[in-house]
Amino acid sequence: MLPVELTDATDAPVCCSPLVREPLSAAEADDLAHTMKALADPARLRLLSIVAASEGAEACVCDLIEPVGLSQPTVSHHLKVLTEAGFLSRSKRGTWAYFRLVPGALDRIAQLLAAS
Amino acid sequence: MLPVELTDATDAPVCCSPLVREPLSAAEADDLAHTMKALADPARLRLLSIVAASEGAEACVCDLIEPVGLSQPTVSHHLKVLTEAGFLSRSKRGTWAYFRLVPGALDRIAQLLAAS
């Protein structure tokens, strides 16, 4: 799950994102840092962008290994981190696992960070 | 096999953010991961949100130590990481250093992540 609930659009108007509007609590900061750590790695960012830019925002793990130049176990580890953080979903069809971008997951982080 | 890109190589309007539109290059991923690492820490997220929520989006280091419950050297280290990553600017007035949110820095990251 993604941290820090977003303010409902029907609530009173707010100036800006949760991060900028008021100090984060320790628990909110822990949750958000955990999610950001999943993104704070060059291989994971590349994998995420390759999946996102693929047709249907989905890619087979078999097509992700060559572009990033890492071993299959390493790629699988990074994909697991991204899946556990809520950015990708995983399904198995035949021999291979397929990873799909979770709609809205990156947008939620973007909204948490945006200052306006 | 390289993934299929969603965008045409024409001057048609761009559909979405760089991260989602096409695979990041290794250099782009390195840069973005470095910036994300500055945010992927609970103490730094709290410090950033305290500064951002302060009057004028500026705070004295002397007012940042107690809220996060860390030593002054540790707080100074985290503030330095955030400053080097471009999220805060630092100025010295009298005895104390003051940190200010750099306008647009968080928005820039938000725009890189946003899928639409």
gemmi code that builds the backbone of each chain (N, CA, C; Angstrom):
import gemmi

chains = {
    "A": [
        ("MET", (0.843, -1.194, 0.000), (0.000, 0.000, 0.000), (0.874, 1.237, 0.000)),
        ("LEU", (0.370, 2.272, -0.604), (1.123, 3.509, -0.644), (0.825, 4.321, 0.617)),
        ("PRO", (1.820, 5.043, 1.068), (1.673, 5.752, 2.336), (0.909, 7.060, 2.187)),
        ("VAL", (0.455, 7.527, 3.279), (-0.105, 8.867, 3.413), (-1.316, 9.040, 2.507)),
        ("GLU", (-2.463, 9.060, 3.093), (-3.667, 9.206, 2.297), (-3.735, 10.591, 1.674)),
        ("LEU", (-4.226, 10.599, 0.464), (-4.384, 11.889, -0.202), (-5.678, 12.529, 0.261)),
        ("THR", (-5.655, 13.825, 0.318), (-6.841, 14.548, 0.739), (-7.938, 14.403, -0.304)),
        ("ASP", (-9.117, 14.132, 0.171), (-10.262, 14.009, -0.721), (-10.541, 15.359, -1.380)),
        ("ALA", (-10.826, 15.298, -2.667), (-11.040, 16.538, -3.419), (-12.265, 17.300, -2.917)),
        ("THR", (-13.147, 16.611, -2.192), (-14.350, 17.280, -1.711), (-14.114, 17.968, -0.371)),
        ("ASP", (-12.991, 17.727, 0.237), (-12.681, 18.406, 1.496), (-12.400, 19.885, 1.239)),
        ("ALA", (-12.180, 20.598, 2.315), (-11.830, 22.007, 2.188), (-10.586, 22.137, 1.308)),
        ("PRO", (-10.488, 23.220, 0.579), (-9.315, 23.376, -0.297), (-8.017, 23.359, 0.508)),
        ("VAL", (-7.015, 22.748, -0.060), (-5.719, 22.726, 0.605), (-4.703, 23.331, -0.350)),
        ("CYS", (-3.624, 23.831, 0.238), (-2.694, 24.583, -0.590), (-1.847, 23.691, -1.450)),
        ("CYS", (-1.575, 22.479, -0.939), (-0.529, 21.740, -1.648), (-0.457, 20.304, -1.134)),
        ("SER", (0.587, 19.627, -1.508), (0.680, 18.205, -1.212), (0.901, 17.962, 0.277)),
        ("PRO", (0.614, 16.749, 0.740), (0.837, 16.418, 2.158), (2.266, 16.689, 2.615)),
        ("LEU", (3.225, 16.410, 1.762), (4.623, 16.582, 2.179), (4.951, 18.045, 2.461)),
        ("VAL", (4.348, 18.935, 1.701), (4.688, 20.355, 1.797), (3.770, 21.093, 2.759)),
        ("ARG", (2.557, 20.575, 2.948), (1.544, 21.293, 3.723), (1.834, 21.292, 5.208)),
        ("GLU", (2.249, 20.154, 5.707), (2.502, 20.061, 7.145), (3.561, 18.996, 7.384)),
        ("PRO", (4.255, 19.081, 8.531), (5.308, 18.089, 8.801), (4.739, 16.676, 8.790)),
        ("LEU", (5.439, 15.765, 8.138), (5.056, 14.352, 8.154), (5.247, 13.794, 9.554)),
        ("SER", (4.369, 12.902, 9.965), (4.610, 12.161, 11.208), (5.726, 11.145, 10.968)),
        ("ALA", (6.253, 10.617, 12.065), (7.312, 9.604, 11.936), (6.805, 8.395, 11.151)),
        ("ALA", (5.570, 7.983, 11.414), (5.029, 6.798, 10.735), (4.823, 7.075, 9.244)),
        ("GLU", (4.299, 8.258, 8.920), (4.113, 8.613, 7.510), (5.460, 8.664, 6.781)),
        ("ALA", (6.457, 9.232, 7.449), (7.787, 9.331, 6.832), (8.390, 7.947, 6.624)),
        ("ASP", (8.193, 7.048, 7.588), (8.699, 5.677, 7.434), (8.070, 5.008, 6.209)),
        ("ASP", (6.766, 5.138, 6.092), (6.057, 4.507, 4.968), (6.514, 5.080, 3.631)),
        ("LEU", (6.570, 6.394, 3.562), (6.951, 7.021, 2.292), (8.399, 6.712, 1.938)),
        ("ALA", (9.287, 6.706, 2.933), (10.699, 6.391, 2.667), (10.829, 4.966, 2.136)),
        ("HIS", (10.059, 4.052, 2.707), (10.089, 2.656, 2.257), (9.685, 2.571, 0.779)),
        ("THR", (8.647, 3.298, 0.412), (8.193, 3.295, -0.984), (9.227, 3.956, -1.895)),
        ("MET", (9.805, 5.071, -1.405), (10.803, 5.772, -2.226), (12.053, 4.920, -2.429)),
        ("LYS", (12.394, 4.101, -1.431), (13.580, 3.236, -1.564), (13.429, 2.280, -2.736)),
        ("ALA", (12.199, 1.842, -2.981), (11.976, 0.946, -4.119), (12.322, 1.643, -5.434)),
        ("LEU", (12.168, 2.969, -5.463), (12.455, 3.732, -6.690), (13.892, 4.244, -6.740)),
        ("ALA", (14.590, 4.196, -5.622), (15.908, 4.842, -5.521), (17.031, 3.905, -5.955)),
        ("ASP", (16.838, 3.274, -7.081), (17.832, 2.331, -7.599), (17.791, 2.397, -9.129)),
        ("PRO", (18.945, 2.584, -9.759), (18.930, 2.768, -11.215), (18.352, 1.576, -11.984)),
        ("ALA", (18.672, 0.359, -11.553), (18.159, -0.813, -12.271), (16.633, -0.886, -12.136)),
        ("ARG", (16.122, -0.589, -10.943), (14.663, -0.650, -10.761), (13.963, 0.451, -11.545)),
        ("LEU", (14.555, 1.627, -11.603), (13.950, 2.700, -12.406), (13.922, 2.317, -13.878)),
        ("ARG", (14.998, 1.703, -14.358), (15.015, 1.293, -15.772), (13.980, 0.204, -16.024)),
        ("LEU", (13.914, -0.781, -15.137), (12.924, -1.854, -15.308), (11.509, -1.280, -15.311)),
        ("LEU", (11.247, -0.381, -14.370), (9.915, 0.224, -14.288), (9.594, 0.992, -15.571)),
        ("SER", (10.557, 1.713, -16.089), (10.285, 2.513, -17.291), (10.142, 1.619, -18.515)),
        ("ILE", (10.872, 0.519, -18.567), (10.721, -0.409, -19.695), (9.330, -1.047, -19.670)),
        ("VAL", (8.907, -1.490, -18.481), (7.563, -2.071, -18.370), (6.515, -1.024, -18.747)),
        ("ALA", (6.670, 0.187, -18.203), (5.673, 1.240, -18.433), (5.571, 1.606, -19.908)),
        ("ALA", (6.706, 1.583, -20.603), (6.713, 1.989, -22.009), (6.374, 0.839, -22.948)),
        ("SER", (6.200, -0.361, -22.413), (5.870, -1.515, -23.252), (4.396, -1.485, -23.640)),
        ("GLU", (4.069, -2.231, -24.674), (2.677, -2.275, -25.128), (1.788, -2.797, -24.006)),
        ("GLY", (0.732, -2.041, -23.700), (-0.162, -2.437, -22.622), (0.453, -2.268, -21.251)),
        ("ALA", (1.574, -1.552, -21.169), (2.295, -1.339, -19.905), (2.574, -2.674, -19.214)),
        ("GLU", (2.889, -3.688, -20.030), (3.175, -5.023, -19.503), (4.355, -5.608, -20.252)),
        ("ALA", (5.208, -6.338, -19.524), (6.358, -6.977, -20.167), (6.658, -8.310, -19.497)),
        ("CYS", (7.142, -9.220, -20.321), (7.603, -10.523, -19.830), (8.980, -10.345, -19.205)),
        ("VAL", (9.215, -11.047, -18.121), (10.538, -10.976, -17.503), (11.615, -11.391, -18.508)),
        ("CYS", (11.236, -12.251, -19.452), (12.199, -12.722, -20.457), (12.676, -11.595, -21.367)),
        ("ASP", (11.887, -10.511, -21.459), (12.281, -9.377, -22.298), (12.937, -8.255, -21.497)),
        ("LEU", (13.100, -8.457, -20.203), (13.639, -7.389, -19.345), (15.103, -7.596, -19.000)),
        ("ILE", (15.598, -8.791, -19.244), (16.956, -9.112, -18.791), (18.012, -8.460, -19.671)),
        ("GLU", (17.848, -8.611, -20.986), (18.865, -8.083, -21.900), (18.986, -6.559, -21.821)),
        ("PRO", (17.874, -5.819, -21.805), (18.011, -4.352, -21.817), (18.770, -3.790, -20.619)),
        ("VAL", (18.646, -4.419, -19.450), (19.331, -3.856, -18.284), (20.691, -4.503, -18.040)),
        ("GLY", (20.965, -5.609, -18.752), (22.304, -6.202, -18.662), (22.624, -6.797, -17.304)),
        ("LEU", (21.613, -7.359, -16.647), (21.829, -7.991, -15.337), (21.377, -9.447, -15.423)),
        ("SER", (21.785, -10.238, -14.433), (21.396, -11.649, -14.426), (19.905, -11.793, -14.147)),
        ("GLN", (19.343, -12.932, -14.537), (17.914, -13.139, -14.280), (17.573, -13.095, -12.785)),
        ("PRO", (18.378, -13.710, -11.895), (18.046, -13.600, -10.464), (18.041, -12.155, -9.962)),
        ("THR", (18.987, -11.362, -10.463), (19.039, -9.955, -10.028), (17.827, -9.186, -10.542)),
        ("VAL", (17.484, -9.414, -11.807), (16.296, -8.755, -12.360), (15.050, -9.186, -11.597)),
        ("SER", (14.955, -10.477, -11.281), (13.790, -10.966, -10.540), (13.708, -10.336, -9.155)),
        ("HIS", (14.853, -10.162, -8.520), (14.863, -9.500, -7.206), (14.335, -8.072, -7.310)),
        ("HIS", (14.827, -7.338, -8.295), (14.380, -5.947, -8.442), (12.879, -5.880, -8.763)),
        ("LEU", (12.416, -6.801, -9.594), (10.988, -6.821, -9.929), (10.146, -7.148, -8.702)),
        ("LYS", (10.680, -7.993, -7.830), (9.962, -8.327, -6.591), (9.858, -7.090, -5.684)),
        ("VAL", (10.937, -6.330, -5.587), (10.908, -5.117, -4.763), (9.857, -4.136, -5.298)),
        ("LEU", (9.834, -3.973, -6.621), (8.866, -3.053, -7.230), (7.431, -3.551, -7.056)),
        ("THR", (7.259, -4.879, -7.083), (5.927, -5.450, -6.906), (5.466, -5.275, -5.460)),
        ("GLU", (6.360, -5.553, -4.518), (5.994, -5.412, -3.107), (5.712, -3.955, -2.741)),
        ("ALA", (6.354, -3.033, -3.436), (6.113, -1.613, -3.161), (4.850, -1.104, -3.848)),
        ("GLY", (4.213, -1.965, -4.647), (2.936, -1.586, -5.241), (3.024, -0.941, -6.611)),
        ("PHE", (4.221, -0.925, -7.215), (4.352, -0.286, -8.531), (4.059, -1.247, -9.677)),
        ("LEU", (4.318, -2.537, -9.462), (4.074, -3.535, -10.503), (3.166, -4.631, -9.959)),
        ("SER", (2.415, -5.256, -10.860), (1.702, -6.482, -10.497), (2.271, -7.610, -11.351)),
        ("ARG", (2.188, -8.811, -10.833), (2.829, -9.966, -11.458), (1.780, -11.010, -11.798)),
        ("SER", (1.888, -11.579, -13.005), (1.037, -12.723, -13.325), (1.884, -13.727, -14.083)),
        ("LYS", (1.509, -14.986, -13.955), (2.281, -16.028, -14.619), (1.443, -16.613, -15.745)),
        ("ARG", (2.027, -16.680, -16.937), (1.329, -17.290, -18.068), (2.323, -18.221, -18.742)),
        ("GLY", (2.027, -19.520, -18.656), (2.972, -20.494, -19.193), (4.238, -20.477, -18.363)),
        ("THR", (5.357, -20.427, -19.062), (6.651, -20.521, -18.379), (7.043, -19.217, -17.698)),
        ("TRP", (6.552, -18.108, -18.220), (7.117, -16.821, -17.828), (6.204, -15.985, -16.926)),
        ("ALA", (6.859, -15.162, -16.146), (6.135, -14.167, -15.358), (6.051, -12.873, -16.160)),
        ("TYR", (4.906, -12.237, -16.067), (4.675, -10.954, -16.737), (4.446, -9.878, -15.667)),
        ("PHE", (4.984, -8.717, -15.924), (4.851, -7.614, -14.968), (4.155, -6.445, -15.641)),
        ("ARG", (3.212, -5.881, -14.902), (2.391, -4.799, -15.434), (2.468, -3.605, -14.481)),
        ("LEU", (2.508, -2.421, -15.037), (2.484, -1.211, -14.229), (1.133, -1.091, -13.531)),
        ("VAL", (1.125, -0.880, -12.228), (-0.128, -0.702, -11.494), (-0.647, 0.715, -11.768)),
        ("PRO", (-1.847, 0.814, -12.351), (-2.358, 2.147, -12.691), (-2.439, 3.042, -11.451)),
        ("GLY", (-1.938, 4.246, -11.569), (-2.067, 5.217, -10.487), (-0.970, 5.181, -9.442)),
        ("ALA", (-0.157, 4.136, -9.433), (0.831, 4.009, -8.352), (1.892, 5.109, -8.411)),
        ("LEU", (2.406, 5.372, -9.604), (3.396, 6.443, -9.732), (2.747, 7.808, -9.553)),
        ("ASP", (1.514, 7.942, -10.037), (0.814, 9.225, -9.874), (0.617, 9.561, -8.398)),
        ("ARG", (0.353, 8.544, -7.581), (0.143, 8.822, -6.150), (1.404, 9.382, -5.503)),
        ("ILE", (2.554, 8.800, -5.876), (3.813, 9.327, -5.337), (4.052, 10.742, -5.858)),
        ("ALA", (3.771, 10.944, -7.140), (3.948, 12.280, -7.721), (3.089, 13.304, -6.979)),
        ("GLN", (1.853, 12.913, -6.651), (0.962, 13.845, -5.944), (1.432, 14.121, -4.530)),
        ("LEU", (2.061, 13.137, -3.908), (2.594, 13.357, -2.562), (3.737, 14.364, -2.581)),
        ("LEU", (4.514, 14.340, -3.649), (5.695, 15.196, -3.730), (5.401, 16.584, -4.280)),
        ("ALA", (4.421, 16.667, -5.176), (4.190, 17.940, -5.870), (3.891, 19.045, -4.869)),
        ("ALA", (4.512, 20.164, -5.072), (4.360, 21.264, -4.123), (3.104, 22.075, -4.390)),
        ("SER", (2.498, 21.858, -5.534), (1.322, 22.674, -5.841), (0.311, 21.876, -6.652)),
    ],
    "B": [
        ("MET", (14.943, -8.419, -26.762), (13.954, -7.664, -27.542), (13.626, -6.367, -26.809)),
        ("LEU", (13.641, -5.278, -27.579), (13.321, -3.999, -26.946), (11.813, -3.810, -26.885)),
        ("PRO", (11.337, -3.164, -25.865), (9.888, -2.988, -25.745), (9.343, -2.014, -26.793)),
        ("VAL", (8.087, -2.162, -27.043), (7.426, -1.293, -28.014), (7.181, 0.072, -27.377)),
        ("GLU", (7.546, 1.098, -28.074), (7.290, 2.437, -27.532), (5.881, 2.885, -27.879)),
        ("LEU", (5.294, 3.635, -26.939), (3.916, 4.062, -27.123), (3.820, 5.295, -28.007)),
        ("THR", (4.906, 6.054, -28.087), (4.827, 7.323, -28.804), (5.370, 7.183, -30.217)),
        ("ASP", (4.819, 7.963, -31.104), (5.324, 8.024, -32.468), (6.491, 8.998, -32.525)),
        ("ALA", (7.322, 8.798, -33.523), (8.465, 9.693, -33.680), (8.058, 10.929, -34.480)),
        ("THR", (6.900, 11.444, -34.203), (6.448, 12.673, -34.851), (6.427, 13.770, -33.807)),
        ("ASP", (5.958, 14.944, -34.204), (5.856, 15.999, -33.202), (4.470, 16.023, -32.567)),
        ("ALA", (3.820, 14.886, -32.511), (2.538, 14.781, -31.819), (2.745, 15.064, -30.330)),
        ("PRO", (1.696, 15.513, -29.643), (1.843, 15.798, -28.216), (2.322, 14.564, -27.454)),
        ("VAL", (3.143, 14.801, -26.464), (3.707, 13.725, -25.673), (2.648, 13.213, -24.696)),
        ("CYS", (2.579, 11.875, -24.561), (1.475, 11.323, -23.774), (1.698, 11.452, -22.296)),
        ("CYS", (2.961, 11.430, -21.856), (3.123, 11.290, -20.412), (4.565, 11.577, -20.000)),
        ("SER", (4.873, 11.230, -18.791), (6.163, 11.631, -18.230), (7.313, 10.843, -18.860)),
        ("PRO", (8.532, 11.354, -18.727), (9.696, 10.643, -19.286), (9.815, 9.208, -18.773)),
        ("LEU", (9.523, 8.993, -17.509), (9.699, 7.648, -16.945), (8.771, 6.640, -17.601)),
        ("VAL", (7.571, 7.080, -17.930), (6.552, 6.180, -18.450), (6.563, 6.116, -19.973)),
        ("ARG", (7.032, 7.188, -20.604), (6.929, 7.304, -22.061), (7.888, 6.375, -22.781)),
        ("GLU", (9.115, 6.308, -22.271), (10.104, 5.475, -22.949), (11.126, 4.998, -21.921)),
        ("PRO", (11.818, 3.904, -22.230), (12.801, 3.397, -21.264), (13.858, 4.453, -20.952)),
        ("LEU", (14.153, 4.612, -19.668), (15.224, 5.508, -19.263), (16.560, 4.948, -19.730)),
        ("SER", (17.464, 5.836, -20.121), (18.830, 5.390, -20.390), (19.520, 5.083, -19.064)),
        ("ALA", (20.647, 4.405, -19.139), (21.393, 4.089, -17.909), (21.798, 5.377, -17.182)),
        ("ALA", (22.213, 6.384, -17.937), (22.650, 7.634, -17.301), (21.480, 8.365, -16.649)),
        ("GLU", (20.331, 8.383, -17.335), (19.143, 9.029, -16.766), (18.712, 8.306, -15.489)),
        ("ALA", (18.757, 6.973, -15.520), (18.362, 6.197, -14.341), (19.319, 6.437, -13.179)),
        ("ASP", (20.606, 6.545, -13.471), (21.588, 6.832, -12.414), (21.289, 8.175, -11.750)),
        ("ASP", (21.038, 9.176, -12.581), (20.766, 10.515, -12.050), (19.504, 10.531, -11.193)),
        ("LEU", (18.443, 9.928, -11.723), (17.175, 9.961, -10.993), (17.270, 9.147, -9.703)),
        ("ALA", (17.954, 8.001, -9.752), (18.109, 7.180, -8.545), (18.878, 7.948, -7.471)),
        ("HIS", (19.900, 8.681, -7.890), (20.685, 9.476, -6.938), (19.791, 10.508, -6.246)),
        ("THR", (18.954, 11.157, -7.014), (18.039, 12.146, -6.441), (17.005, 11.481, -5.542)),
        ("MET", (16.479, 10.337, -5.988), (15.470, 9.638, -5.185), (16.061, 9.145, -3.872)),
        ("LYS", (17.344, 8.776, -3.886), (17.982, 8.298, -2.646), (17.970, 9.380, -1.576)),
        ("ALA", (18.092, 10.624, -2.000), (18.053, 11.715, -1.019), (16.698, 11.767, -0.326)),
        ("LEU", (15.658, 11.333, -1.029), (14.305, 11.369, -0.452), (13.937, 10.063, 0.251)),
        ("ALA", (14.696, 9.009, 0.023), (14.312, 7.678, 0.506), (14.821, 7.426, 1.926)),
        ("ASP", (14.599, 8.386, 2.781), (15.032, 8.260, 4.174), (14.013, 8.985, 5.049)),
        ("PRO", (13.515, 8.320, 6.085), (12.442, 8.934, 6.873), (12.846, 10.248, 7.533)),
        ("ALA", (14.078, 10.331, 8.038), (14.494, 11.574, 8.701), (14.568, 12.713, 7.684)),
        ("ARG", (15.072, 12.413, 6.496), (15.172, 13.474, 5.490), (13.794, 13.910, 5.005)),
        ("LEU", (12.876, 12.959, 4.852), (11.515, 13.336, 4.464), (10.878, 14.219, 5.527)),
        ("ARG", (11.105, 13.883, 6.791), (10.521, 14.714, 7.853), (11.149, 16.098, 7.865)),
        ("LEU", (12.465, 16.161, 7.742), (13.138, 17.469, 7.718), (12.634, 18.314, 6.542)),
        ("LEU", (12.526, 17.677, 5.389), (12.054, 18.402, 4.210), (10.628, 18.918, 4.420)),
        ("SER", (9.781, 18.098, 5.001), (8.389, 18.523, 5.195), (8.285, 19.596, 6.276)),
        ("ILE", (9.155, 19.541, 7.283), (9.140, 20.593, 8.311), (9.583, 21.923, 7.711)),
        ("VAL", (10.655, 21.885, 6.923), (11.114, 23.117, 6.264), (10.015, 23.637, 5.331)),
        ("ALA", (9.446, 22.739, 4.533), (8.441, 23.154, 3.549), (7.215, 23.766, 4.209)),
        ("ALA", (6.844, 23.227, 5.373), (5.639, 23.700, 6.056), (5.916, 24.911, 6.940)),
        ("SER", (7.174, 25.308, 7.066), (7.517, 26.462, 7.899), (7.172, 27.757, 7.170)),
        ("GLU", (7.065, 28.833, 7.955), (6.735, 30.126, 7.364), (7.805, 30.508, 6.330)),
        ("GLY", (7.374, 30.831, 5.142), (8.294, 31.195, 4.082), (9.081, 30.005, 3.553)),
        ("ALA", (8.639, 28.788, 3.895), (9.331, 27.559, 3.483), (10.804, 27.611, 3.859)),
        ("GLU", (11.070, 28.199, 5.047), (12.444, 28.312, 5.527), (12.482, 28.014, 7.023)),
        ("ALA", (13.544, 27.341, 7.459), (13.679, 27.025, 8.883), (15.144, 27.066, 9.291)),
        ("CYS", (15.348, 27.485, 10.532), (16.678, 27.473, 11.149), (17.004, 26.047, 11.571)),
        ("VAL", (18.239, 25.634, 11.366), (18.635, 24.300, 11.806), (18.360, 24.130, 13.300)),
        ("CYS", (18.404, 25.235, 14.032), (18.168, 25.178, 15.482), (16.739, 24.757, 15.815)),
        ("ASP", (15.820, 24.915, 14.848), (14.431, 24.514, 15.074), (14.112, 23.143, 14.481)),
        ("LEU", (15.100, 22.506, 13.896), (14.850, 21.226, 13.224), (15.302, 20.029, 14.051)),
        ("ILE", (16.104, 20.281, 15.054), (16.702, 19.174, 15.804), (15.683, 18.493, 16.709)),
        ("GLU", (14.971, 19.288, 17.489), (14.026, 18.701, 18.445), (12.905, 17.907, 17.759)),
        ("PRO", (12.283, 18.437, 16.683), (11.159, 17.699, 16.095), (11.523, 16.304, 15.588)),
        ("VAL", (12.741, 16.134, 15.083), (13.079, 14.811, 14.554), (13.785, 13.930, 15.583)),
        ("GLY", (14.197, 14.520, 16.707), (14.771, 13.709, 17.791), (16.110, 13.088, 17.441)),
        ("LEU", (16.909, 13.807, 16.651), (18.238, 13.301, 16.285), (19.290, 14.322, 16.735)),
        ("SER", (20.540, 13.895, 16.755), (21.618, 14.800, 17.169), (21.836, 15.884, 16.114)),
        ("GLN", (22.460, 16.993, 16.539), (22.716, 18.061, 15.560), (23.616, 17.595, 14.413)),
        ("PRO", (24.685, 16.830, 14.668), (25.496, 16.359, 13.529), (24.698, 15.495, 12.541)),
        ("THR", (23.820, 14.656, 13.084), (23.015, 13.809, 12.199), (22.041, 14.648, 11.374)),
        ("VAL", (21.400, 15.600, 12.041), (20.479, 16.485, 11.322), (21.243, 17.273, 10.257)),
        ("SER", (22.427, 17.767, 10.601), (23.221, 18.531, 9.629), (23.615, 17.666, 8.438)),
        ("HIS", (23.949, 16.414, 8.697), (24.274, 15.502, 7.599), (23.081, 15.342, 6.653)),
        ("HIS", (21.906, 15.094, 7.228), (20.718, 14.907, 6.379), (20.403, 16.177, 5.590)),
        ("LEU", (20.560, 17.322, 6.223), (20.295, 18.593, 5.532), (21.289, 18.802, 4.385)),
        ("LYS", (22.528, 18.357, 4.611), (23.536, 18.470, 3.550), (23.167, 17.587, 2.345)),
        ("VAL", (22.694, 16.371, 2.627), (22.282, 15.480, 1.536), (21.138, 16.113, 0.736)),
        ("LEU", (20.161, 16.681, 1.448), (19.021, 17.311, 0.770), (19.450, 18.553, -0.017)),
        ("THR", (20.436, 19.260, 0.521), (20.941, 20.455, -0.175), (21.704, 20.054, -1.427)),
        ("GLU", (22.573, 19.050, -1.299), (23.352, 18.603, -2.463), (22.457, 18.012, -3.555)),
        ("ALA", (21.316, 17.446, -3.138), (20.382, 16.887, -4.131), (19.504, 17.958, -4.763)),
        ("GLY", (19.633, 19.196, -4.283), (18.903, 20.300, -4.909), (17.544, 20.595, -4.320)),
        ("PHE", (17.193, 19.945, -3.206), (15.868, 20.187, -2.610), (15.863, 21.372, -1.641)),
        ("LEU", (16.995, 21.635, -1.008), (17.091, 22.746, -0.056), (18.244, 23.659, -0.462)),
        ("SER", (18.107, 24.927, -0.101), (19.253, 25.830, -0.207), (19.607, 26.293, 1.203)),
        ("ARG", (20.852, 26.649, 1.400), (21.361, 26.955, 2.737), (21.905, 28.376, 2.760)),
        ("SER", (21.578, 29.096, 3.833), (22.205, 30.401, 4.019), (22.532, 30.556, 5.497)),
        ("LYS", (23.562, 31.322, 5.779), (23.969, 31.502, 7.174), (23.659, 32.932, 7.584)),
        ("ARG", (22.958, 33.066, 8.706), (22.666, 34.395, 9.232), (22.999, 34.368, 10.712)),
        ("GLY", (24.033, 35.113, 11.094), (24.481, 35.069, 12.485), (25.055, 33.693, 12.785)),
        ("THR", (24.651, 33.136, 13.914), (25.212, 31.863, 14.364), (24.677, 30.673, 13.588)),
        ("TRP", (23.450, 30.808, 13.061), (22.748, 29.627, 12.577), (22.635, 29.543, 11.063)),
        ("ALA", (22.554, 28.306, 10.604), (22.258, 28.058, 9.187), (20.745, 27.946, 9.017)),
        ("TYR", (20.258, 28.506, 7.940), (18.835, 28.438, 7.592), (18.688, 27.652, 6.294)),
        ("PHE", (17.647, 26.849, 6.246), (17.402, 26.016, 5.060), (16.049, 26.371, 4.469)),
        ("ARG", (16.060, 26.505, 3.152), (14.848, 26.908, 2.436), (14.548, 25.886, 1.342)),
        ("LEU", (13.269, 25.606, 1.159), (12.862, 24.709, 0.077), (13.165, 25.373, -1.269)),
        ("VAL", (13.836, 24.667, -2.149), (14.115, 25.203, -3.486), (12.836, 25.112, -4.321)),
        ("PRO", (12.335, 26.265, -4.781), (11.073, 26.235, -5.538), (11.195, 25.328, -6.769)),
        ("GLY", (10.222, 24.467, -6.952), (10.176, 23.634, -8.150), (10.932, 22.320, -8.068)),
        ("ALA", (11.754, 22.152, -7.032), (12.587, 20.942, -6.990), (11.737, 19.679, -6.796)),
        ("LEU", (10.783, 19.731, -5.886), (9.910, 18.567, -5.682), (8.964, 18.393, -6.866)),
        ("ASP", (8.505, 19.505, -7.413), (7.619, 19.413, -8.581), (8.308, 18.725, -9.757)),
        ("ARG", (9.606, 18.994, -9.904), (10.330, 18.394, -11.010), (10.331, 16.864, -10.886)),
        ("ILE", (10.572, 16.375, -9.672), (10.545, 14.928, -9.461), (9.130, 14.394, -9.680)),
        ("ALA", (8.146, 15.135, -9.177), (6.752, 14.704, -9.354), (6.422, 14.576, -10.833)),
        ("GLN", (6.888, 15.530, -11.624), (6.590, 15.487, -13.066), (7.292, 14.331, -13.762)),
        ("LEU", (8.474, 13.967, -13.259), (9.172, 12.823, -13.851), (8.419, 11.518, -13.586)),
        ("LEU", (7.765, 11.449, -12.409), (7.095, 10.214, -12.023), (5.675, 10.113, -12.547)),
        ("ALA", (5.011, 11.251, -12.663), (3.584, 11.223, -12.997), (3.367, 10.529, -14.328)),
        ("ALA", (2.371, 9.666, -14.358), (2.132, 8.879, -15.564), (1.271, 9.636, -16.570)),
        ("SER", (0.697, 10.725, -16.143), (-0.186, 11.445, -17.064), (-0.099, 12.933, -16.822)),
    ],
}
model = gemmi.Model(1)
for chain_id, residues in chains.items():
    chain = gemmi.Chain(chain_id)
    for i, (resn, *xyz) in enumerate(residues, 1):
        res = gemmi.Residue()
        res.name, res.seqid = resn, gemmi.SeqId(i, " ")
        for name, pos in zip(("N", "CA", "C"), xyz):
            atom = gemmi.Atom()
            atom.name, atom.element = name, gemmi.Element(name[0])
            atom.pos, atom.b_iso = gemmi.Position(*pos), 0.0
            res.add_atom(atom)
        chain.add_residue(res)
    model.add_chain(chain)
structure = gemmi.Structure()
structure.add_model(model)
structure.setup_entities()
